């Protein structure tokens, strides 16, 4: 008698474009997957800055909104029946890690794993939908790790010339231009950085912070799914992303602790890094900065849902999450002629960060426009989500219909902005070299550092800050000139720079009282 099975909603996946099939994955190849299960009770709406008294500890959250023991037991029993080993079960993250062979995974999840050649690298690929026994219906909401294709890309851009080209800023100089609060250093805060490759060397951090005459922040590396701090020695590799993130956030908030979560660049690795950071009771991040992503169309629906749920957990816990909006304009690097927004920046539970180009005269900003260097130089991402509905806090912002056919009005991206143009970029030290980097990857850690300062001043975390920002749009510098392709800047919110770049003095007054 055939087993009664049910499909996992949203698990449909196509083969990667441009990759060549190599044949079936060896049946005895061993892999690990992360099974995501439902919460025992639906979490409440995200806690906003005004609801600080309602916030729960991570431990209390796990007890109330984590996975139920019975659901975990059901998945563990299923695993044992299928010859799979339970590696870890984390109730807070609602995640169960299973290990087994390709043949066992194929049978357990109703799939057929194959190998493909992807740009000279062999990857494991699944296509079609996934399924589980009907006894797990509604319990299992996602399975990640069967497919090992790269999921995200960095959002930093190197200036075409080295630092001697001029026109760059240090992060503290930009903080001063944006009026960031003085007399604060982020003490008591922990900024989590999500990294899907690369690494940092302490020698680079020492050189960078000595040059700024700032004591280096405390930086710790946290490995997830076998990820580790492994510098490649090439500034154009993921090293560039890692060092940019640490140096910008650390220069703005040198008193904060910086925890860098390293994971493989896969759907599973990215999700596990995010959930590990959010629910980490050891480092206890108050802020998460993410400078990686990909067009919404490149994700499965189960991933969009599972990631967004994890990011909603962060908002509920009072953790502020900043995400870079992308560096490829309104197309987000896709070639189908349509507009796309980047995910996870398009999640309605994060602060999406777009990019500007800044010109300064002395200690003041003389001009600030949308960052757009053209097709070869990059431009800020932004637009209207094809997936997520318009959030309530964005209903009065004037989000326009999508540039795509049908004119859908959905979640508008970005929320805020900051300097991202490599030609007016950030002086950094990467793999022993002094360089200038830009990209929206720099904007997320810039805002992360600012939030650390505001948290310190406030005495409690801002948490899910979006509703407060949209209530106080005058606390930002409105950017009204420029375009990212399908969308143009205008007075008020726009799909290039959101509400605008930071006005630190006004934000301090609006958000900290």
MOPEFEN-V639892 format. One record per residue. N is the residue number from 1. RES is the residue in one letter. PHI is phi in whole degrees, -180 to 180 (none if undefined). OMEGA is omega in whole degrees, -180 to 180 (999 if undefined). NEAR is the number of other ideal C-beta (glycine too) atoms within 8 Angstrom. Layout:
n->[N	N]
res->[RES	RES]
phi->[PHI	PHI]
omega->[OMEGA	OMEGA]
near->[NEAR	NEAR]
This chain:
n->[1	2	3	4	5	6	7	8	9	10	11	12	13	14	15	16	17	18	19	20	21	22	23	24	25	26	27	28	29	30	31	32	33	34	35	36	37	38	39	40	41	42	43	44	45	46	47	48	49	50	51	52	53	54	55	56	57	58	59	60	61	62	63	64	65	66	67	68	69	70	71	72	73	74	75	76	77	78	79	80	81	82	83	84	85	86	87	88	89	90	91	92	93	94	95	96	97	98	99	100	101	102	103	104	105	106	107	108	109	110	111	112	113	114	115	116	117	118	119	120	121	122	123	124	125	126	127	128	129	130	131	132	133	134	135	136	137	138	139	140	141	142	143	144	145	146	147	148	149	150	151	152	153	154	155	156	157	158	159	160	161	162	163	164	165	166	167	168	169	170	171	172	173	174	175	176	177	178	179	180	181	182	183	184	185	186	187	188	189	190	191	192	193	194	195	196	197	198	199	200	201	202	203	204	205	206	207	208	209	210	211	212	213	214	215	216	217	218	219	220	221	222	223	224	225	226	227	228	229	230	231	232	233	234	235	236	237	238	239	240	241	242	243	244	245	246	247	248	249	250	251	252	253	254	255	256	257	258	259	260	261	262	263	264	265	266	267	268	269	270	271	272	273	274	275	276	277	278	279	280	281	282	283	284	285	286	287	288	289	290	291	292	293	294	295	296	297	298	299	300	301	302	303	304	305	306	307	308	309	310	311	312	313	314	315	316	317	318	319	320	321	322	323	324	325	326	327	328	329	330	331	332	333	334	335	336	337	338	339	340	341	342	343	344	345	346	347	348	349	350	351	352	353	354	355	356	357	358	359	360	361	362	363	364	365	366	367	368	369	370	371	372	373	374	375	376	377	378	379	380	381	382	383	384	385	386	387	388	389	390	391	392	393	394	395	396	397	398	399	400	401	402	403	404	405	406	407	408	409	410	411	412	413	414	415	416	417	418	419	420	421	422	423	424	425	426	427	428	429	430	431	432	433	434	435	436	437	438	439	440	441	442	443	444	445	446	447	448	449	450	451	452	453	454	455	456	457	458	459	460	461	462	463	464	465	466	467	468	469	470	471	472	473	474	475	476	477	478	479	480	481	482	483	484	485	486	487	488	489	490	491	492	493	494	495	496	497	498	499	500	501	502	503	504	505	506	507	508	509	510	511	512	513]
res->[X	X	X	X	X	X	X	X	X	X	X	X	X	X	X	X	X	X	X	X	X	X	X	X	X	X	X	X	X	X	X	X	X	X	X	X	X	X	X	X	X	X	X	X	X	X	X	X	X	X	X	X	X	X	X	X	X	X	X	X	X	X	X	X	X	X	X	X	X	X	X	X	X	X	X	X	X	X	X	X	X	X	X	X	X	X	X	X	X	X	X	X	X	X	X	X	X	X	X	X	X	X	X	X	X	X	X	X	X	X	X	X	X	X	X	X	X	X	X	X	X	X	X	X	X	X	X	X	X	X	X	X	X	X	X	X	X	X	X	X	X	X	X	X	X	X	X	X	X	X	X	X	X	X	X	X	X	X	X	X	X	X	X	X	X	X	X	X	X	X	X	X	X	X	X	X	X	X	X	X	X	X	X	X	X	X	X	X	X	X	X	X	X	X	X	X	X	X	X	X	X	X	X	X	X	X	X	X	X	X	X	X	X	X	X	X	X	X	X	X	X	X	X	X	X	X	X	X	X	X	X	X	X	X	X	X	X	X	X	X	X	X	X	X	X	X	X	X	X	X	X	X	X	X	X	X	X	X	X	X	X	X	X	X	X	X	X	X	X	X	X	X	X	X	X	X	X	X	X	X	X	X	X	X	X	X	X	X	X	X	X	X	X	X	X	X	X	X	X	X	X	X	X	X	X	X	X	X	X	X	X	X	X	X	X	X	X	X	X	X	X	X	X	X	X	X	X	X	X	X	X	X	X	X	X	X	X	X	X	X	X	X	X	X	X	X	X	X	X	X	X	X	X	X	X	X	X	X	X	X	X	X	X	X	X	X	X	X	X	X	X	X	X	X	X	X	X	X	X	X	X	X	X	X	X	X	X	X	X	X	X	X	X	X	X	X	X	X	X	X	X	X	X	X	X	X	X	X	X	X	X	X	X	X	X	X	X	X	X	X	X	X	X	X	X	X	X	X	X	X	X	X	X	X	X	X	X	X	X	X	X	X	X	X	X	X	X	X	X	X	X	X	X	X	X	X	X	X	X	X	X	X	X	X	X	X	X	X	X	X	X	X	X	X	X	X	X	X	X	X	X	X	X	X	X	X	X	X	X	X	X	X	X	X	X	X	X	X	X	X	X	X	X	X	X	X	X	X	X	X	X	X	X]
phi->[none	-67	-71	-79	-127	-129	-75	-81	-56	76	-87	-57	-145	-97	-67	-67	-65	79	-97	-103	-67	-113	124	-63	-66	-54	-62	-96	-63	-102	-143	-122	-127	-107	-97	-100	-117	-69	-75	-69	-146	-62	-61	-75	-60	-54	-79	-93	-59	-83	-110	-56	-67	-87	-68	-104	-71	-60	-66	-67	-61	-61	-66	-94	-117	-77	-72	-77	-57	-70	-68	-63	-63	-64	-69	-65	-66	-58	-62	-63	-63	-98	76	-104	-100	-84	-85	-160	-130	-120	-64	-62	-82	55	-129	-127	-96	-118	-122	-178	-81	-57	-63	-68	-67	-55	-70	-67	-116	62	-131	-142	-81	-129	-101	-131	-94	-124	54	87	-117	-82	-122	-97	-131	-119	-132	80	-103	-110	-142	-139	-58	-59	-65	-101	-57	74	-80	-87	-112	-175	-132	-126	122	-64	-103	-109	-64	-60	-105	-134	-131	-72	-125	-117	-131	-87	-63	-68	-122	-74	-59	-61	-65	79	83	-98	-131	-83	-59	-62	-63	-67	-59	-68	-61	-88	69	-62	-58	-96	77	-126	-135	83	-57	91	-104	-125	-101	-92	-114	-97	-130	-111	148	72	-179	-134	-114	-60	-61	-66	-65	-62	-62	-63	-74	-63	-63	-89	59	-122	-65	-61	-72	-76	-121	-125	-102	-122	-87	-130	54	87	-70	-158	-74	-129	-59	-88	84	-125	-60	-85	-84	-62	-53	-59	-66	-61	-67	-58	-63	-64	-69	-69	-62	-69	-72	-78	-130	-67	-84	-81	-84	-117	-108	-104	-97	-97	-145	-64	-83	-135	-57	-67	-59	-62	-63	-65	-65	-64	-68	-63	-64	-62	-104	-74	-85	-83	-88	47	-59	-103	-143	-126	-119	-125	-115	-123	175	-161	-55	-51	-68	-94	-111	-78	-65	-64	-70	-55	-71	-66	-65	-63	-63	-63	-70	-67	-57	-59	-61	-66	-81	82	-98	-87	-116	-105	-136	-65	-88	107	-120	-123	64	-73	-84	54	84	-82	-115	-91	81	-104	-85	-139	-111	-87	-119	-88	-60	-82	-59	-74	-109	-128	-96	-81	-115	-94	-126	-128	-117	-113	-118	-118	-124	68	-103	-128	-82	-92	-159	-147	-131	-62	-75	-155	-98	88	-58	-83	-99	93	-158	-64	-73	156	156	-124	-64	-87	-116	-97	-72	-65	-68	-61	-74	-107	-65	-97	-86	79	-61	-81	-61	-58	-72	-81	-53	100	58	-61	-105	-127	-55	-88	-127	-91	-97	-140	-150	-179	-57	-137	-71	-58	-75	-126	-88	-105	-75	-135	-121	-135	49	80	-114	-90	-135	-119	-120	-133	99	-67	-58	-80	-75	-60	-69	-62	-68	-61	-63	-62	-63	-60	-64	-67	-61	-61	-64	-72	86	-154	-76	-68	66	-74	-91	-55	-57	-67	-64	-72	-81	-124	-62	-72	-82	-123	-87	-68	-103	-120	-130	120	-147	-114	122	-81	-128	-125	-68	-161	-66	88	-62	-146	-86	-118	-128	61	-77	126	-91	-72	-115	-55	-63	-69	-66	-60	-69	-75	-104	-118	73]
omega->[-178	179	177	-176	178	178	173	-176	175	-176	-179	178	179	176	-179	179	176	179	-177	179	180	-178	-179	172	-180	-175	-179	174	-177	179	176	177	174	177	180	-179	-177	173	179	176	-178	178	179	174	-178	-180	-178	-178	-178	-176	-173	-177	-178	-174	-179	171	177	-179	179	178	-179	-179	-174	-172	176	178	178	177	-179	177	178	180	180	179	180	178	176	-179	-179	179	-177	179	179	180	175	-179	-175	172	-176	-177	-178	-179	-177	-174	177	-179	180	178	177	-179	176	-178	179	179	177	-178	-176	-172	173	-178	-180	-175	180	173	176	171	-179	179	177	179	177	179	176	-172	169	175	-179	-177	174	179	176	176	-177	177	179	178	-179	178	-180	-179	178	174	-174	176	175	-178	-176	180	175	-174	-171	176	178	178	173	179	177	173	-175	176	-180	-172	-178	-179	179	178	-178	178	164	178	177	176	177	176	178	179	-179	175	179	-178	177	178	179	180	179	-179	-180	-179	171	178	176	175	178	-178	-176	180	176	-179	-179	173	-179	180	178	179	179	180	-178	-175	174	178	178	-175	178	176	-179	176	172	-179	177	178	179	-180	179	177	179	177	-178	176	-175	180	179	-178	-179	-179	-180	176	177	173	-179	179	-176	-178	177	-178	-178	-173	-180	-180	-178	179	178	-177	-175	179	179	171	179	179	-176	-177	-178	179	175	179	175	176	179	-178	-179	-179	-178	177	-180	-177	177	179	-176	-174	-179	-180	179	180	175	179	172	-176	175	178	-177	-179	-180	176	178	-179	-179	-176	-178	-178	170	178	179	178	177	-179	-177	177	-178	177	177	-180	174	175	-180	-180	-180	180	-179	178	179	-179	175	-180	177	-175	179	-172	-175	175	-175	176	-175	176	178	-172	-178	179	-180	174	180	170	-176	174	16	177	-177	174	178	-179	178	173	-178	-171	177	-171	177	170	-171	170	-177	172	-175	-177	179	177	-180	178	176	-176	175	176	176	178	-178	-174	-176	-175	179	176	-175	172	179	-180	-176	-176	172	-172	-171	-179	177	179	-179	-178	179	-174	-180	-175	-179	177	-175	171	177	175	180	177	-178	175	-179	173	-178	178	180	-179	0	174	-177	-178	178	-177	179	-177	178	-180	173	-165	-170	175	-178	173	-178	178	176	-178	174	-172	175	179	171	-177	179	172	179	-175	180	178	175	177	177	177	178	179	176	178	-179	176	180	179	-175	-178	175	-175	174	-180	-177	-167	-174	-179	-180	-180	-179	174	-178	-177	-179	177	177	179	-177	178	-171	-176	175	-178	174	-179	-178	-175	-178	175	-180	175	-176	-178	173	-174	173	-176	178	178	178	-180	-172	166	-169	-179	-180	178	179	180	-175	-171	-179	179	999]
near->[2	3	5	6	9	10	8	14	7	11	13	8	9	5	8	10	4	4	12	5	8	8	5	8	9	6	9	7	9	8	13	11	13	14	12	12	13	9	9	9	6	5	9	6	4	10	14	10	11	5	9	11	4	6	11	9	5	12	7	8	16	11	6	9	11	13	15	7	7	6	12	13	8	11	15	11	8	13	14	9	6	10	7	12	7	11	7	7	11	11	10	9	12	11	14	15	12	12	9	13	11	14	8	11	15	12	8	12	12	10	10	8	12	13	12	15	11	12	4	4	6	8	14	16	14	12	8	8	9	13	9	15	9	8	6	12	7	5	10	11	12	14	15	14	12	13	11	9	13	8	12	10	8	11	16	14	12	12	14	5	6	9	8	5	10	4	7	12	13	10	13	10	8	14	14	9	12	14	9	12	10	4	3	11	9	16	8	7	14	12	20	14	16	15	17	15	11	13	14	14	8	7	7	13	16	9	10	13	15	7	7	9	4	9	5	10	13	6	14	9	9	12	10	12	11	6	14	8	9	7	11	10	6	7	11	5	10	13	16	16	16	15	17	18	16	16	15	15	18	17	15	18	16	13	11	18	11	14	15	16	14	16	15	11	12	13	13	13	15	16	15	15	17	15	13	12	15	15	13	13	6	4	11	8	13	12	18	17	17	14	18	14	13	10	12	13	8	6	12	10	10	13	13	13	11	13	15	13	8	13	15	11	14	13	14	16	13	14	13	16	14	17	17	19	18	16	15	9	13	14	12	15	9	9	5	5	3	8	14	14	19	18	14	13	17	14	12	10	11	12	13	13	19	19	20	17	15	14	9	10	6	4	5	7	11	6	6	11	10	17	16	12	10	6	4	5	8	12	15	20	21	17	17	18	12	11	9	10	6	9	10	4	8	12	7	5	10	6	12	9	7	13	10	10	3	5	7	9	9	13	15	14	18	17	11	18	16	15	19	18	13	15	9	12	17	16	10	13	13	13	11	7	8	7	14	16	17	19	17	18	16	17	18	16	19	17	15	17	20	15	13	17	15	14	15	14	10	11	4	6	12	13	16	14	13	11	10	13	14	13	7	11	12	5	11	14	10	9	16	6	6	13	9	16	10	10	14	8	12	6	4	9	10	12	14	17	18	15	13	12	15	13	12	12	8	12	14	11	9	9	14	8	4]
